[in-house]
Amino acid sequence: MAKIQRLDPHLTNMIAAGEVVERPSGVIKELVENAIDANSTTIEIHTKQGGIEQMMVIDDGDGMSAADATLAFERHATSKIKDVQDLWRIGTMGFRGEALPSIASVSNVELKTNDGNESTVVEIAYGKTVKAGPVGTPKGTQIIVRNLFQKTPARFKHLKSAQYEFSLVSDVIQKFALAYPNIAFLLMNDEKISFSSSGNGNQQEVIMNIYGRDIAKSAIAIEGSDSDYHIEGYAVQPSHTRATKYYMLLFVNNRMIRSFRLQKAILDAYAPYTPSDRYPIVVLNIQMDPQLVDVNVHPSKWEVRLSKEKQLEFLIKETIGDALRKKLEVNKVVRQERFERVETPSFSFTYDQPTTESLQPQKLHQEINESFSNYQTETQTSETVVEEEITTVDQTIETVEQTPIQPIPTADEVETEPEVEVEAPTALNPSFPNMIVLAQMHKCYILAQGDNGLYIIDQHAAQERYHYEEIQKALLHGVKDKQDLLVPIMIESTNRAVQQADAINALLEELGIHLEVFGENSFVVRSLPIWVTDVEEEKFLQDMIDIYLKNEEVNIEQLRRLALASMACHSSIRFNRTLTMQEMEQVIEDLRKCEQPFHCPHGRPTLIELTLKELEKDFLRVK
C-alpha cells in the first residue's frame, strides 16, 4: 500500500498559511500589497480588536472582473507573472498567488470588487465558497477578513492582546506610507483614526506624521547613485537616536525588507556620531534593476538576496556619511514643557495678577510670611548698602580735593591710535557657533555664551575629538616613523591571540605596530609609532588585541578609527579637573579647528545647545 498521497487543496492552503499569515499584520500586509499592485491612490484599513475580530481593506484601484475575483482564491493563481523569466524580474509586490487562498483557509473572507465594467462579490469561509455573484460596489476592491484562526486553536492561542496586534498592524501601514508617499493611507481601529497620510508625495511629511515635527525637521535628504543602484531617502541627525535597530527602514524598489548587512552599512556611517548602544532613524529606498534582486526567498517576502551587495553597502555608507558630514548640527536640549501658563482675568493694574494656586489660604499665608521676612532682610541690606555708598562718596570727595587739576589737552595735542578690527575666529566647520567662555561647572563642563543661547561643552569629549583628528591627520600624511623603546613592553594575552598573531599583525602593522610572540600567551613590543604618546602603552596595545578578538572581521579602517579613539581618550583632559579661563578657551579653540566638532570619536556629543527660545519658554516669556 502506498504511503505517499497527494494532500487535499484545503490542507495545502492551511500549511501555506502558516508561512504567509502568522498574525493580523501579515494579513494586512498581503492585502495592502495587492491594493498597491492594483494602482490604488487611496487605501483604507479598518480593524476591530487589533484585527483579531475583523480586518477590512478598501482601495480605489483597478478592481477585478467576475472571473478573476473567483480565480484569485485558487492556489498559485496570479496576474503578476506568466513564465519562468518573469520570476527573475519581478516588479510587483505580490507574485506567488498564495496570499488570498491561504488567508481564506483560516478565516471568513468577503471580497467585493468592481473593474469599471462589472461588480462581483465572493465569500469564502475557511476554504469553502459560500457565495459568488454580482453586487453593487464602487470601483476598486473591498475585502473583509473575519475571525482569523477561530477554527485553528493552535494558531489562535499564539495571538497576543488586541493592543499588541494592532501595534504591529500600525507599524506595517506606516512603512507602506513611507515607501509610497504618493498613496493616501487611512488606518482606523475600532472606528477611531490611528494614522493617515495625504498621499501628496512628500516623504518628509509622512516622517512628521509618524515621528513628530522635531524628527522631521532634523531629517537630512540623502541621494546617491552608481552604475547599478540609486538610493534616496532621509537620515535623521545623530542627536535623535533610538534604543533598537528597528528604526532603520529599508525598501528595495519600494518593497519593505530586512537586511542585517545593509543596516550595518548604515551603522558604520553613523559610527563617528552615535554611541555604540544607540541606533539612528533612517528611511532608505533602494532602486535597482529587478534582475539584481531575488525576492522569492520566503513567502513573507521580508527577505531578499541582492547581487553586488558589497557594492551597495559601500554606496549606502558613503552617501549617508557624506550627508552627515555636510549637514551635522549642534545637539540641542529638547525638553517637555514643564510649566503651564495660568490664564487670569486682565485688569488695568500695574502689577501681575496672582495665580489661582497662590490664592489658596494656606499658601497665601505662607507667602505673606516669606515676603515679610524677605522685606526685613532686603531693608537691612539696603541700609548697609546706603551707608557703604555714603562712605565711598566721602572718600571719593577727599581724593578729588587732594588731586591737582590737570589742564585739558587741546584736540591737536591728543594722539589718536588707529582702530584695530578684531575678526571672529573662523571655524573649520561652518556650523560651529561662535562662543564666549563663561565658567566651568562641576569641574566637568564648560559653560559658554553664543548668539543662539547657552552652550555646555563636555571638556573630555571635546579634547577627545581634537586629539583624534590631529592624530588622524598625522597618519593620513604618512607619518609612520617609529621610535625604539628603551624597555620593551610585555603584554600578557591568551593562547588564542598568540595563535592568530599573523592576522593581528597584518592589521596592526598598517598602524606602525608589530607584536612579537613571546611564549605561549604573551607578546613583546620593541618599538612604537611616534604618534603613540601620553598614554599607557601596555593598556592601549591590549585594547587593540581585544578589539580584534572581539570582532575578527574588523578591517583596517575600523581598527584605525578605534585605535585613534582609544589614543585620543587616554590623552585628553579628564573629568573632575579644574580649568583656568585660558585652558577653557583653548578647549573651545581646539574644537573650532575640527572638521567634525560635534561628537567625540565614540559618538557622544561634545557640546549641547540650550536655545534662548527654550529659556524663554521656561521663564514663561513666550505667549
Solvent accessible surface area in square Angstrom, and as a share of the most:
residue,aa,sasa,rsa
1,M,236,1.05
2,A,89,0.69
3,K,193,0.82
4,I,162,0.82
5,Q,147,0.66
6,R,225,0.82
7,L,82,0.41
8,D,82,0.43
9,P,97,0.61
10,H,65,0.29
11,L,80,0.40
12,T,34,0.20
13,N,20,0.10
14,M,60,0.27
15,I,101,0.51
16,A,6,0.05
17,A,0,0.00
18,G,31,0.30
19,E,88,0.40
20,V,10,0.05
21,V,0,0.00
22,E,107,0.48
23,R,59,0.21
24,P,0,0.00
25,S,12,0.08
26,G,17,0.16
27,V,0,0.00
28,I,0,0.00
29,K,8,0.03
30,E,9,0.04
31,L,7,0.03
32,V,0,0.00
33,E,1,0.01
34,N,50,0.26
35,A,2,0.02
36,I,18,0.09
37,D,32,0.17
38,A,23,0.18
39,N,108,0.55
40,S,6,0.04
41,T,85,0.49
42,T,55,0.32
43,I,0,0.00
44,E,50,0.23
45,I,0,0.00
46,H,42,0.19
47,T,4,0.02
48,K,81,0.34
49,Q,89,0.39
50,G,0,0.00
51,G,0,0.00
52,I,27,0.14
53,E,84,0.38
54,Q,29,0.13
55,M,1,0.00
56,M,35,0.15
57,V,3,0.02
58,I,50,0.26
59,D,14,0.07
60,D,65,0.33
61,G,2,0.02
62,D,66,0.34
63,G,17,0.16
64,M,48,0.22
65,S,30,0.19
66,A,38,0.30
67,A,77,0.60
68,D,73,0.38
69,A,0,0.00
70,T,69,0.40
71,L,102,0.51
72,A,19,0.15
73,F,17,0.07
74,E,99,0.44
75,R,81,0.30
76,H,110,0.49
77,A,24,0.19
78,T,54,0.31
79,S,93,0.60
80,K,57,0.24
81,I,43,0.22
82,K,177,0.75
83,D,81,0.42
84,V,104,0.60
85,Q,106,0.47
86,D,32,0.17
87,L,46,0.23
88,W,131,0.46
89,R,119,0.43
90,I,16,0.08
91,G,64,0.62
92,T,43,0.25
93,M,10,0.04
94,G,7,0.06
95,F,6,0.03
96,R,61,0.22
97,G,17,0.16
98,E,12,0.06
99,A,15,0.12
100,L,20,0.10
101,P,4,0.02
102,S,0,0.00
103,I,0,0.00
104,A,3,0.02
105,S,3,0.02
106,V,3,0.02
107,S,0,0.00
108,N,29,0.15
109,V,1,0.00
110,E,23,0.10
111,L,2,0.01
112,K,53,0.23
113,T,0,0.00
114,N,24,0.12
115,D,37,0.19
116,G,50,0.48
117,N,139,0.71
118,E,77,0.35
119,S,25,0.16
120,T,6,0.04
121,V,11,0.06
122,V,2,0.01
123,E,29,0.13
124,I,13,0.07
125,A,24,0.18
126,Y,34,0.13
127,G,36,0.35
128,K,157,0.66
129,T,91,0.53
130,V,88,0.51
131,K,96,0.41
132,A,57,0.44
133,G,22,0.21
134,P,125,0.79
135,V,45,0.26
136,G,73,0.70
137,T,24,0.14
138,P,112,0.71
139,K,108,0.46
140,G,2,0.02
141,T,21,0.12
142,Q,41,0.18
143,I,10,0.05
144,I,12,0.06
145,V,0,0.00
146,R,78,0.28
147,N,61,0.32
148,L,1,0.01
149,F,0,0.00
150,Q,86,0.38
151,K,141,0.60
152,T,22,0.13
153,P,98,0.61
154,A,66,0.51
155,R,66,0.24
156,F,75,0.31
157,K,148,0.63
158,H,126,0.56
159,L,22,0.11
160,K,117,0.49
161,S,61,0.39
162,A,23,0.18
163,Q,141,0.63
164,Y,90,0.34
165,E,0,0.00
166,F,26,0.11
167,S,56,0.36
168,L,52,0.26
169,V,0,0.00
170,S,15,0.09
171,D,62,0.32
172,V,11,0.06
173,I,0,0.00
174,Q,44,0.20
175,K,30,0.13
176,F,3,0.01
177,A,0,0.00
178,L,1,0.01
179,A,5,0.04
180,Y,28,0.11
181,P,24,0.15
182,N,96,0.49
183,I,8,0.04
184,A,23,0.18
185,F,3,0.01
186,L,42,0.21
187,L,0,0.00
188,M,34,0.15
189,N,31,0.16
190,D,64,0.33
191,E,145,0.65
192,K,151,0.64
193,I,117,0.59
194,S,56,0.36
195,F,12,0.05
196,S,54,0.35
197,S,11,0.07
198,S,67,0.43
199,G,21,0.20
200,N,95,0.49
201,G,39,0.37
202,N,72,0.37
203,Q,30,0.13
204,Q,58,0.26
205,E,48,0.22
206,V,4,0.03
207,I,1,0.00
208,M,60,0.27
209,N,65,0.33
210,I,35,0.18
211,Y,43,0.16
212,G,29,0.28
213,R,157,0.57
214,D,75,0.39
215,I,10,0.05
216,A,7,0.05
217,K,152,0.65
218,S,13,0.08
219,A,11,0.09
220,I,8,0.04
221,A,63,0.49
222,I,7,0.04
223,E,115,0.52
224,G,13,0.13
225,S,67,0.43
226,D,55,0.28
227,S,107,0.69
228,D,37,0.19
229,Y,3,0.01
230,H,56,0.25
231,I,0,0.00
232,E,72,0.32
233,G,8,0.08
234,Y,38,0.14
235,A,0,0.00
236,V,2,0.01
237,Q,6,0.03
238,P,8,0.05
239,S,52,0.34
240,H,40,0.18
241,T,19,0.11
242,R,68,0.25
243,A,69,0.53
244,T,59,0.34
245,K,79,0.33
246,Y,150,0.57
247,Y,71,0.27
248,M,5,0.02
249,L,15,0.08
250,L,5,0.02
251,F,1,0.01
252,V,2,0.01
253,N,36,0.18
254,N,36,0.18
255,R,9,0.03
256,M,7,0.03
257,I,9,0.04
258,R,145,0.53
259,S,16,0.10
260,F,145,0.60
261,R,102,0.37
262,L,0,0.00
263,Q,23,0.10
264,K,78,0.33
265,A,7,0.05
266,I,0,0.00
267,L,54,0.27
268,D,38,0.20
269,A,6,0.05
270,Y,0,0.00
271,A,24,0.18
272,P,36,0.23
273,Y,8,0.03
274,T,9,0.05
275,P,40,0.25
276,S,115,0.74
277,D,99,0.51
278,R,86,0.31
279,Y,55,0.21
280,P,1,0.01
281,I,1,0.00
282,V,0,0.00
283,V,2,0.01
284,L,0,0.00
285,N,15,0.07
286,I,0,0.00
287,Q,60,0.27
288,M,19,0.08
289,D,70,0.36
290,P,41,0.26
291,Q,121,0.54
292,L,33,0.16
293,V,15,0.09
294,D,35,0.18
295,V,10,0.06
296,N,55,0.28
297,V,43,0.25
298,H,66,0.29
299,P,14,0.09
300,S,22,0.14
301,K,8,0.03
302,W,31,0.11
303,E,90,0.40
304,V,24,0.14
305,R,149,0.54
306,L,26,0.13
307,S,50,0.32
308,K,108,0.46
309,E,40,0.18
310,K,151,0.64
311,Q,59,0.26
312,L,0,0.00
313,E,33,0.15
314,F,133,0.55
315,L,19,0.09
316,I,0,0.00
317,K,49,0.21
318,E,73,0.33
319,T,17,0.10
320,I,0,0.00
321,G,5,0.05
322,D,53,0.28
323,A,15,0.11
324,L,0,0.00
325,R,128,0.47
326,K,147,0.62
327,K,114,0.48
328,L,3,0.01
329,E,82,0.37
330,V,15,0.09
331,N,11,0.06
332,K,99,0.42
333,V,35,0.20
334,V,91,0.53
335,R,85,0.31
336,Q,163,0.72
337,E,106,0.47
338,R,152,0.56
339,F,89,0.37
340,E,155,0.69
341,R,103,0.38
342,V,70,0.40
343,E,141,0.63
344,T,48,0.28
345,P,89,0.56
346,S,111,0.72
347,F,122,0.51
348,S,117,0.76
349,F,113,0.47
350,T,144,0.84
351,Y,139,0.53
352,D,134,0.69
353,Q,52,0.23
354,P,65,0.41
355,T,54,0.31
356,T,94,0.55
357,E,100,0.45
358,S,17,0.11
359,L,104,0.52
360,Q,100,0.44
361,P,111,0.70
362,Q,159,0.71
363,K,72,0.30
364,L,73,0.36
365,H,118,0.53
366,Q,103,0.46
367,E,59,0.26
368,I,100,0.51
369,N,78,0.40
370,E,86,0.38
371,S,66,0.42
372,F,120,0.50
373,S,61,0.39
374,N,84,0.43
375,Y,137,0.52
376,Q,88,0.39
377,T,82,0.48
378,E,107,0.48
379,T,48,0.28
380,Q,119,0.53
381,T,74,0.43
382,S,60,0.39
383,E,101,0.45
384,T,69,0.40
385,V,64,0.37
386,V,78,0.45
387,E,114,0.51
388,E,104,0.47
389,E,99,0.45
390,I,99,0.50
391,T,72,0.42
392,T,80,0.46
393,V,83,0.48
394,D,71,0.37
395,Q,107,0.48
396,T,72,0.42
397,I,89,0.45
398,E,98,0.44
399,T,81,0.47
400,V,100,0.57
401,E,135,0.61
402,Q,149,0.66
403,T,78,0.45
404,P,95,0.60
405,I,168,0.85
406,Q,129,0.57
407,P,118,0.74
408,I,161,0.82
409,P,77,0.49
410,T,83,0.48
411,A,92,0.71
412,D,142,0.74
413,E,116,0.52
414,V,77,0.44
415,E,161,0.72
416,T,121,0.70
417,E,153,0.68
418,P,118,0.74
419,E,170,0.76
420,V,126,0.72
421,E,159,0.71
422,V,139,0.80
423,E,149,0.67
424,A,64,0.50
425,P,67,0.42
426,T,129,0.75
427,A,19,0.15
428,L,100,0.50
429,N,12,0.06
430,P,131,0.82
431,S,49,0.32
432,F,12,0.05
433,P,20,0.13
434,N,77,0.40
435,M,19,0.08
436,I,120,0.61
437,V,17,0.10
438,L,85,0.42
439,A,43,0.33
440,Q,41,0.18
441,M,71,0.32
442,H,146,0.65
443,K,106,0.45
444,C,14,0.08
445,Y,70,0.27
446,I,0,0.00
447,L,37,0.18
448,A,0,0.00
449,Q,94,0.42
450,G,14,0.13
451,D,127,0.66
452,N,86,0.44
453,G,6,0.05
454,L,46,0.23
455,Y,1,0.01
456,I,36,0.19
457,I,0,0.00
458,D,31,0.16
459,Q,0,0.00
460,H,25,0.11
461,A,2,0.02
462,A,0,0.00
463,Q,17,0.07
464,E,0,0.00
465,R,10,0.04
466,Y,41,0.15
467,H,43,0.19
468,Y,14,0.05
469,E,10,0.04
470,E,71,0.32
471,I,22,0.11
472,Q,58,0.26
473,K,73,0.31
474,A,28,0.22
475,L,14,0.07
476,L,135,0.67
477,H,147,0.66
478,G,49,0.47
479,V,51,0.29
480,K,92,0.39
481,D,93,0.48
482,K,103,0.44
483,Q,81,0.36
484,D,123,0.64
485,L,41,0.20
486,L,181,0.90
487,V,119,0.68
488,P,53,0.33
489,I,25,0.13
490,M,77,0.34
491,I,1,0.00
492,E,114,0.51
493,S,19,0.13
494,T,69,0.40
495,N,77,0.40
496,R,123,0.45
497,A,0,0.00
498,V,18,0.10
499,Q,134,0.59
500,Q,41,0.18
501,A,7,0.06
502,D,124,0.64
503,A,45,0.35
504,I,1,0.01
505,N,14,0.07
506,A,66,0.51
507,L,30,0.15
508,L,1,0.00
509,E,87,0.39
510,E,80,0.36
511,L,0,0.00
512,G,5,0.05
513,I,0,0.00
514,H,84,0.37
515,L,2,0.01
516,E,66,0.30
517,V,69,0.40
518,F,102,0.43
519,G,55,0.53
520,E,143,0.64
521,N,72,0.37
522,S,8,0.05
523,F,0,0.00
524,V,4,0.02
525,V,0,0.00
526,R,118,0.43
527,S,25,0.16
528,L,2,0.01
529,P,0,0.00
530,I,69,0.35
531,W,19,0.07
532,V,4,0.02
533,T,68,0.39
534,D,123,0.64
535,V,19,0.11
536,E,115,0.51
537,E,60,0.27
538,E,96,0.43
539,K,106,0.45
540,F,0,0.00
541,L,1,0.01
542,Q,46,0.21
543,D,42,0.22
544,M,1,0.00
545,I,0,0.00
546,D,67,0.35
547,I,35,0.18
548,Y,17,0.07
549,L,25,0.12
550,K,183,0.78
551,N,62,0.32
552,E,84,0.38
553,E,159,0.71
554,V,9,0.05
555,N,72,0.37
556,I,49,0.25
557,E,95,0.43
558,Q,29,0.13
559,L,2,0.01
560,R,64,0.23
561,R,59,0.22
562,L,60,0.30
563,A,0,0.00
564,L,1,0.00
565,A,3,0.03
566,S,16,0.10
567,M,1,0.00
568,A,0,0.00
569,C,28,0.17
570,H,40,0.18
571,S,32,0.21
572,S,10,0.07
573,I,21,0.11
574,R,116,0.42
575,F,78,0.33
576,N,114,0.58
577,R,111,0.40
578,T,92,0.53
579,L,9,0.04
580,T,81,0.47
581,M,92,0.41
582,Q,145,0.65
583,E,57,0.25
584,M,8,0.04
585,E,90,0.40
586,Q,90,0.40
587,V,4,0.02
588,I,5,0.03
589,E,57,0.25
590,D,10,0.05
591,L,0,0.00
592,R,14,0.05
593,K,91,0.39
594,C,1,0.01
595,E,111,0.50
596,Q,15,0.07
597,P,0,0.00
598,F,0,0.00
599,H,3,0.01
600,C,0,0.00
601,P,4,0.03
602,H,65,0.29
603,G,1,0.01
604,R,107,0.39
605,P,54,0.34
606,T,1,0.00
607,L,2,0.01
608,I,56,0.28
609,E,5,0.02
610,L,23,0.12
611,T,26,0.15
612,L,95,0.47
613,K,129,0.55
614,E,35,0.16
615,L,50,0.25
616,E,76,0.34
617,K,66,0.28
618,D,25,0.13
619,F,143,0.60
620,L,75,0.38
621,R,189,0.69
622,V,60,0.35
623,K,223,0.94
